Amino acid sequence: MSRIPTPSFDLSRLDLNALAGLDTKVITVARDAAYIGIGFGVLAFQQAQVRRRELEKTIAARVDAGRGQLDDLVRNVTRRVK
């Protein structure tokens, strides 16, 4: 049977002083990412609100047009009945 080689890591050149300010950098990046995510969420919500208002206007216009047609139909039927 052949033996599977095990990986080895050489940590002799690792400089722990270079990692000293890493925790504040990570916190800063995480905070910025959270702010960006929240900002995109707010923008998406606002866009959904705008689309909802546009849809309400479109539906209201169609209902008004249908109401006008219904009024015309009622007038015509009333005239013919008389």
N, C-alpha and C positions, 0 to 999 in steps of 0.2 A: 504494500500500500504506500501511496505517496503521502507525504506529510504536507498539510496546508500551512503556508508560511503565515505567521502572525505579524500584523503590522506593528511597527515600532515608531514612536514619536520622540523626536529629539527636542527637549524643552530647555536645553542648556543656554540658548541664546534669547530666551524669553525675558523681556525687560518689563517688570511689574510697575516701574515708575511711569512708563508710557500709558498705563491704564488708570492712572490716578484720577484724572478728570472725566473719565468715561461715564460715571454714573450721572453727573449733571448733564452731559451731552445727551444721554439716552432719555432722561426726563424731559429735556427741552424738545427733542425730536418727537417724543410721544405726545407732549402737550400740543405741539404744532399740528401733528396729525389729527388729534382730537378736534382742534379748532377748525381745521380744514373739513373734516367730516361733518361737523355741526353746521358749518357754513353751507356746504353742499345740500344738507338736509333742509335748511331754511330756504335756500333757493328753489329746491324741488317742491316744497310746500307752497311757496308763493306762485310758482308756475302752475301748480295744480289749481290753486284758487282762481287764477286768471282764466284758465281753461273752463273751470266750472261756471264762472260769470259769463263767458262767451256762449257756452252751451245754454245757460238760462235765457240769454237774449235771443238766441236762435229759436228755442222752443217757444218763448213768448210771442215772437213774431209769427211763427207758424200757427199758434193757437189763435192769435188775433185775426190772421188771414182766414182761418177756418171758421171763426165766429162770424166774420163778415159774410162769408159764403152762406153760412147757415141762416143769417138774417135775410139775405137776398132770397133764399129758397122759401123761407116762411112768408115773405111779402108776396112772392109769386103765387104760392099756393093759396094764400088768403084772397088775392085778387081773383084767381080763377074760381074759387068757391063762391064768391059774391056774385 
